């Protein structure tokens, strides 16, 4: 099974890396940039795993549930 796990800071959490990227984009001639959030994508290829197991791994290992949300895209 192939899957992509997308991990992003929660909307209620300040994303200082996103702010820095937004400001750098404005500095490089893109004043219309209003909002940037920076996250990570983890590509997985596993055998014999269930979707529930993938959610458990994403929640417990690949993300920090206190400050991050994740989504899983199967068959990616």
Secondary structure, DSSP 8 states (H G I E B T S, - for coil): -EEEEEEEE-TTS--HHHHHHHHHHHHTT-TT-------EEEEEE-SS--HHHHHHHIIIIIS-TTTEEEEEEET-
